[in-house]
Amino acid sequence: MNIVTCPKCKKRVVPEQDGTCPKCQAVIYKRKISTPHLNRKDQGDATSHDLPKQNIGKQVSSAIFCQSCGREAQTKYVEYYQNIGMLVMRSSKEVKCHLCKDCSNKYFWSFTGTTLFLGWWGIISFFVTLFIIPNNIIRYLGTLGLVSPNPNTPSPVLSDAVIEKVKPFTVELLQRVNAGEEMETVARSIAMRANVSPGQVLAFSFALAQALKEKKN
């Protein structure tokens, strides 16, 4: 599983299993996501009925990945806005996703600074700016407790070596998620014992869900 930039909305996202953007539903790619080969021994008693009731990826990807830089990090959901007033017209931008501390800082200062100096020109823009500035500040304050990610941390890759390490935990993963345990907790627990990253466990979960879905069909 890779985090990519959507060609339509330009946001860094984890593509859906059908290759579409989870934000704007644009098609990012048409090929199938690579899935791990699971034989009977690897699957244990896992069947299509063991699939989590919620989408595994959506349940945890936002908690583990920064949706801007793609790195595994502590994140928080934010909504930052930018407005540029042009008397009778206005230009606006927004970012609504989970961001790490570094990316939160980047978007906050860029969007808020631009709005602070250029957002007042125009009647509508004036009132929009009165909303944007406090909103951005409140959202930003909520991210101050995050730990900045390691700048050398790469995006997680699902390789054959990673698959072999996570395979023994397949049944445990399915059972714990179906029991209602947070996927983030499960991913971190298994990652520690499998000697992989939580993001790689999540990537395996995506592939596993697809493999079981195809088996059912």
VOMAR-208340 format. One record per residue (C-alpha): residue number from 0; residue in three letters; chain; x, y, z. Coordinates in steps of 0.2 Angstrom, whole numbers. Layout:
// VOMAR-208340
+-----+-----+-------+-------+-------+-------+
!   n ! res ! chain !    c1 !    c2 !    c3 !
+-----+-----+-------+-------+-------+-------+
! NUM ! ALA !     A !     X !     Y !     Z !
...
+-----+-----+-------+-------+-------+-------+
END
This chain:
// VOMAR-208340
+-----+-----+-------+-------+-------+-------+
!   n ! res ! chain !    c1 !    c2 !    c3 !
+-----+-----+-------+-------+-------+-------+
!   0 ! MET !     A !     0 !     0 !     0 !
!   1 ! ASN !     A !     7 !    17 !    -5 !
!   2 ! ILE !     A !     1 !    35 !     0 !
!   3 ! VAL !     A !     0 !    45 !   -16 !
!   4 ! THR !     A !    -6 !    62 !   -23 !
!   5 ! CYS !     A !   -23 !    62 !   -31 !
!   6 ! PRO !     A !   -22 !    69 !   -48 !
!   7 ! LYS !     A !   -39 !    78 !   -46 !
!   8 ! CYS !     A !   -39 !    85 !   -28 !
!   9 ! LYS !     A !   -20 !    85 !   -26 !
!  10 ! LYS !     A !   -21 !    78 !    -8 !
!  11 ! ARG !     A !   -10 !    64 !    -1 !
!  12 ! VAL !     A !   -21 !    49 !     1 !
!  13 ! VAL !     A !   -22 !    31 !     4 !
!  14 ! PRO !     A !   -32 !    24 !   -12 !
!  15 ! GLU !     A !   -47 !    14 !    -9 !
!  16 ! GLN !     A !   -46 !    -4 !   -14 !
!  17 ! ASP !     A !   -54 !     0 !   -31 !
!  18 ! GLY !     A !   -40 !    12 !   -34 !
!  19 ! THR !     A !   -51 !    28 !   -31 !
!  20 ! CYS !     A !   -47 !    43 !   -20 !
!  21 ! PRO !     A !   -56 !    42 !    -3 !
!  22 ! LYS !     A !   -58 !    61 !    -4 !
!  23 ! CYS !     A !   -65 !    65 !   -21 !
!  24 ! GLN !     A !   -68 !    47 !   -28 !
!  25 ! ALA !     A !   -57 !    51 !   -43 !
!  26 ! VAL !     A !   -48 !    36 !   -51 !
!  27 ! ILE !     A !   -30 !    35 !   -46 !
!  28 ! TYR !     A !   -26 !    19 !   -54 !
!  29 ! LYS !     A !   -35 !     4 !   -62 !
!  30 ! ARG !     A !   -24 !   -10 !   -57 !
!  31 ! LYS !     A !   -29 !   -21 !   -42 !
!  32 ! ILE !     A !   -20 !   -19 !   -26 !
!  33 ! SER !     A !    -6 !   -32 !   -24 !
!  34 ! THR !     A !   -12 !   -45 !   -11 !
!  35 ! PRO !     A !    -3 !   -58 !    -1 !
!  36 ! HIS !     A !    -5 !   -76 !    -6 !
!  37 ! LEU !     A !   -13 !   -85 !     9 !
!  38 ! ASN !     A !   -14 !  -103 !     9 !
!  39 ! ARG !     A !   -25 !  -114 !    20 !
!  40 ! LYS !     A !   -12 !  -114 !    34 !
!  41 ! ASP !     A !    -9 !   -96 !    34 !
!  42 ! GLN !     A !   -28 !   -92 !    35 !
!  43 ! GLY !     A !   -32 !  -104 !    49 !
!  44 ! ASP !     A !   -51 !  -102 !    51 !
!  45 ! ALA !     A !   -52 !   -85 !    43 !
!  46 ! THR !     A !   -66 !   -84 !    30 !
!  47 ! SER !     A !   -74 !   -69 !    22 !
!  48 ! HIS !     A !   -86 !   -69 !    37 !
!  49 ! ASP !     A !   -71 !   -64 !    47 !
!  50 ! LEU !     A !   -69 !   -47 !    38 !
!  51 ! PRO !     A !   -71 !   -32 !    49 !
!  52 ! LYS !     A !   -88 !   -24 !    49 !
!  53 ! GLN !     A !   -79 !    -7 !    45 !
!  54 ! ASN !     A !   -66 !    -4 !    31 !
!  55 ! ILE !     A !   -49 !    -9 !    40 !
!  56 ! GLY !     A !   -40 !     5 !    31 !
!  57 ! LYS !     A !   -51 !    19 !    35 !
!  58 ! GLN !     A !   -52 !    14 !    53 !
!  59 ! VAL !     A !   -33 !    16 !    56 !
!  60 ! SER !     A !   -24 !    24 !    41 !
!  61 ! SER !     A !   -29 !    42 !    47 !
!  62 ! ALA !     A !   -22 !    38 !    65 !
!  63 ! ILE !     A !    -6 !    31 !    59 !
!  64 ! PHE !     A !    -2 !    41 !    43 !
!  65 ! CYS !     A !     0 !    59 !    40 !
!  66 ! GLN !     A !   -11 !    62 !    25 !
!  67 ! SER !     A !     0 !    75 !    18 !
!  68 ! CYS !     A !    18 !    69 !    19 !
!  69 ! GLY !     A !    13 !    50 !    20 !
!  70 ! ARG !     A !    25 !    46 !    35 !
!  71 ! GLU !     A !    20 !    36 !    50 !
!  72 ! ALA !     A !    18 !    48 !    64 !
!  73 ! GLN !     A !     6 !    54 !    78 !
!  74 ! THR !     A !    -8 !    64 !    69 !
!  75 ! LYS !     A !   -23 !    74 !    73 !
!  76 ! TYR !     A !   -38 !    78 !    62 !
!  77 ! VAL !     A !   -38 !    96 !    57 !
!  78 ! GLU !     A !   -48 !   108 !    46 !
!  79 ! TYR !     A !   -38 !   123 !    40 !
!  80 ! TYR !     A !   -45 !   136 !    28 !
!  81 ! GLN !     A !   -37 !   150 !    18 !
!  82 ! ASN !     A !   -46 !   165 !    10 !
!  83 ! ILE !     A !   -40 !   178 !    -2 !
!  84 ! GLY !     A !   -53 !   193 !    -4 !
!  85 ! MET !     A !   -53 !   201 !   -21 !
!  86 ! LEU !     A !   -68 !   214 !   -18 !
!  87 ! VAL !     A !   -81 !   206 !   -29 !
!  88 ! MET !     A !   -73 !   189 !   -30 !
!  89 ! ARG !     A !   -63 !   178 !   -18 !
!  90 ! SER !     A !   -51 !   163 !   -19 !
!  91 ! SER !     A !   -51 !   149 !    -5 !
!  92 ! LYS !     A !   -42 !   134 !    -1 !
!  93 ! GLU !     A !   -44 !   121 !    13 !
!  94 ! VAL !     A !   -36 !   105 !    20 !
!  95 ! LYS !     A !   -47 !    93 !    30 !
!  96 ! CYS !     A !   -37 !    77 !    35 !
!  97 ! HIS !     A !   -26 !    70 !    48 !
!  98 ! LEU !     A !    -9 !    79 !    49 !
!  99 ! CYS !     A !     7 !    76 !    58 !
! 100 ! LYS !     A !    14 !    90 !    68 !
! 101 ! ASP !     A !    26 !    96 !    55 !
! 102 ! CYS !     A !    13 !    97 !    41 !
! 103 ! SER !     A !     0 !   105 !    53 !
! 104 ! ASN !     A !    13 !   119 !    56 !
! 105 ! LYS !     A !    16 !   121 !    38 !
! 106 ! TYR !     A !    -3 !   122 !    33 !
! 107 ! PHE !     A !    -7 !   133 !    48 !
! 108 ! TRP !     A !     6 !   146 !    45 !
! 109 ! SER !     A !     3 !   147 !    26 !
! 110 ! PHE !     A !   -16 !   147 !    27 !
! 111 ! THR !     A !   -18 !   158 !    42 !
! 112 ! GLY !     A !    -4 !   170 !    37 !
! 113 ! THR !     A !   -11 !   172 !    19 !
! 114 ! THR !     A !   -29 !   175 !    26 !
! 115 ! LEU !     A !   -23 !   187 !    39 !
! 116 ! PHE !     A !   -16 !   199 !    26 !
! 117 ! LEU !     A !   -26 !   196 !    11 !
! 118 ! GLY !     A !   -43 !   189 !    17 !
! 119 ! TRP !     A !   -52 !   205 !    22 !
! 120 ! TRP !     A !   -55 !   213 !     4 !
! 121 ! GLY !     A !   -74 !   211 !     1 !
! 122 ! ILE !     A !   -90 !   210 !    11 !
! 123 ! ILE !     A !   -91 !   191 !    10 !
! 124 ! SER !     A !   -73 !   188 !    12 !
! 125 ! PHE !     A !   -73 !   200 !    28 !
! 126 ! PHE !     A !   -85 !   188 !    37 !
! 127 ! VAL !     A !   -77 !   172 !    30 !
! 128 ! THR !     A !   -60 !   178 !    37 !
! 129 ! LEU !     A !   -68 !   182 !    54 !
! 130 ! PHE !     A !   -72 !   163 !    55 !
! 131 ! ILE !     A !   -56 !   156 !    47 !
! 132 ! ILE !     A !   -44 !   165 !    59 !
! 133 ! PRO !     A !   -51 !   158 !    75 !
! 134 ! ASN !     A !   -55 !   141 !    68 !
! 135 ! ASN !     A !   -37 !   139 !    62 !
! 136 ! ILE !     A !   -30 !   145 !    78 !
! 137 ! ILE !     A !   -41 !   133 !    89 !
! 138 ! ARG !     A !   -37 !   118 !    77 !
! 139 ! TYR !     A !   -18 !   122 !    78 !
! 140 ! LEU !     A !   -18 !   123 !    97 !
! 141 ! GLY !     A !   -25 !   105 !    97 !
! 142 ! THR !     A !    -9 !    99 !    88 !
! 143 ! LEU !     A !     4 !   106 !    99 !
! 144 ! GLY !     A !     5 !    91 !   109 !
! 145 ! LEU !     A !    10 !    80 !    94 !
! 146 ! VAL !     A !    27 !    73 !    93 !
! 147 ! SER !     A !    36 !    78 !    76 !
! 148 ! PRO !     A !    40 !    63 !    65 !
! 149 ! ASN !     A !    57 !    58 !    61 !
! 150 ! PRO !     A !    61 !    66 !    44 !
! 151 ! ASN !     A !    70 !    50 !    38 !
! 152 ! THR !     A !    54 !    40 !    41 !
! 153 ! PRO !     A !    49 !    32 !    24 !
! 154 ! SER !     A !    31 !    28 !    18 !
! 155 ! PRO !     A !    27 !    10 !    23 !
! 156 ! VAL !     A !    30 !    -3 !     9 !
! 157 ! LEU !     A !    22 !   -21 !     9 !
! 158 ! SER !     A !    36 !   -32 !     3 !
! 159 ! ASP !     A !    36 !   -51 !     2 !
! 160 ! ALA !     A !    47 !   -51 !    18 !
! 161 ! VAL !     A !    35 !   -40 !    27 !
! 162 ! ILE !     A !    21 !   -52 !    22 !
! 163 ! GLU !     A !    30 !   -67 !    29 !
! 164 ! LYS !     A !    32 !   -59 !    45 !
! 165 ! VAL !     A !    14 !   -54 !    48 !
! 166 ! LYS !     A !     6 !   -69 !    41 !
! 167 ! PRO !     A !     7 !   -79 !    57 !
! 168 ! PHE !     A !    -4 !   -66 !    65 !
! 169 ! THR !     A !   -18 !   -66 !    52 !
! 170 ! VAL !     A !   -31 !   -75 !    63 !
! 171 ! GLU !     A !   -27 !   -64 !    78 !
! 172 ! LEU !     A !   -29 !   -48 !    68 !
! 173 ! LEU !     A !   -46 !   -53 !    61 !
! 174 ! GLN !     A !   -52 !   -59 !    78 !
! 175 ! ARG !     A !   -47 !   -44 !    87 !
! 176 ! VAL !     A !   -54 !   -31 !    75 !
! 177 ! ASN !     A !   -70 !   -40 !    74 !
! 178 ! ALA !     A !   -71 !   -40 !    93 !
! 179 ! GLY !     A !   -71 !   -21 !    92 !
! 180 ! GLU !     A !   -53 !   -17 !    96 !
! 181 ! GLU !     A !   -46 !    -2 !    88 !
! 182 ! MET !     A !   -36 !    -6 !    73 !
! 183 ! GLU !     A !   -23 !     6 !    78 !
! 184 ! THR !     A !   -20 !    -4 !    94 !
! 185 ! VAL !     A !   -20 !   -20 !    85 !
! 186 ! ALA !     A !    -8 !   -14 !    72 !
! 187 ! ARG !     A !     4 !    -8 !    84 !
! 188 ! SER !     A !     3 !   -24 !    95 !
! 189 ! ILE !     A !     6 !   -35 !    80 !
! 190 ! ALA !     A !    20 !   -24 !    73 !
! 191 ! MET !     A !    30 !   -25 !    89 !
! 192 ! ARG !     A !    30 !   -44 !    89 !
! 193 ! ALA !     A !    32 !   -46 !    70 !
! 194 ! ASN !     A !    46 !   -34 !    69 !
! 195 ! VAL !     A !    38 !   -23 !    56 !
! 196 ! SER !     A !    30 !    -5 !    57 !
! 197 ! PRO !     A !    12 !    -2 !    61 !
! 198 ! GLY !     A !     9 !     5 !    44 !
! 199 ! GLN !     A !    15 !   -11 !    36 !
! 200 ! VAL !     A !     3 !   -21 !    47 !
! 201 ! LEU !     A !   -11 !   -10 !    40 !
! 202 ! ALA !     A !    -4 !   -13 !    22 !
! 203 ! PHE !     A !    -6 !   -31 !    25 !
! 204 ! SER !     A !   -23 !   -29 !    32 !
! 205 ! PHE !     A !   -28 !   -20 !    16 !
! 206 ! ALA !     A !   -21 !   -34 !     6 !
! 207 ! LEU !     A !   -29 !   -47 !    17 !
! 208 ! ALA !     A !   -46 !   -39 !    15 !
! 209 ! GLN !     A !   -45 !   -39 !    -3 !
! 210 ! ALA !     A !   -39 !   -58 !    -4 !
! 211 ! LEU !     A !   -54 !   -63 !     7 !
! 212 ! LYS !     A !   -66 !   -53 !    -4 !
! 213 ! GLU !     A !   -59 !   -61 !   -20 !
! 214 ! LYS !     A !   -60 !   -78 !   -12 !
! 215 ! LYS !     A !   -79 !   -75 !    -7 !
! 216 ! ASN !     A !   -83 !   -70 !   -25 !
+-----+-----+-------+-------+-------+-------+
END
